């Protein structure tokens, strides 16, 4: 169960994803619910273009959010609700994965915008989000990426990869005594 690989540590998550996608990851950034909220709020909110209209009751704040098909301006709390919802969709986890990718893209778009890319704002944002994130990217490397972006202001191309498969109920290494929903990947 891919979502549980992290319970064995970030190295297990990285190795699992590398094996599944047959690719080598050089860097990672691991966020938790609090850090996602902090990142979005530090950026002053994000705009996400939703593929569908839906509502979601946030599990932490207990607020209910309504999202419309098209552009939605989101606070950190709303972004977390948007990214976590799966029960509102016939496609369940598949749509949740798409929505999570939309949130990540919106964060990157906002982070490289001219309103954010100035030294004082960048350092303020970096300071506010580092306490709830884990990464193998050094501070020096992060600052080099920031400087590169300041110098050329080019857009970023974000590729999203999704594995499709068949839903099933199986016992997993993380819960060996309880059958859980898993997706058996389509090897083709």
Buried (B, 14 or more C-beta within 10 A) or exposed (E): BBEBBBEEEBEBBBBBBEEEEEEEEEEBBBBEBBBBBBBBBBBEBBEBEBBBEBEBEBEEEEEEBEBEEEEBEBBBBBBBBBBBBBEBBEEBEBBBBBBBBBBBBBBBBBBBEEEBBEEEBBEEBBEBBBEBBEBBBEEEEBBEEBEEBBEEEEEEEEEEEEEEEEEEEEEBEBEEEEEBEBBEEEEE
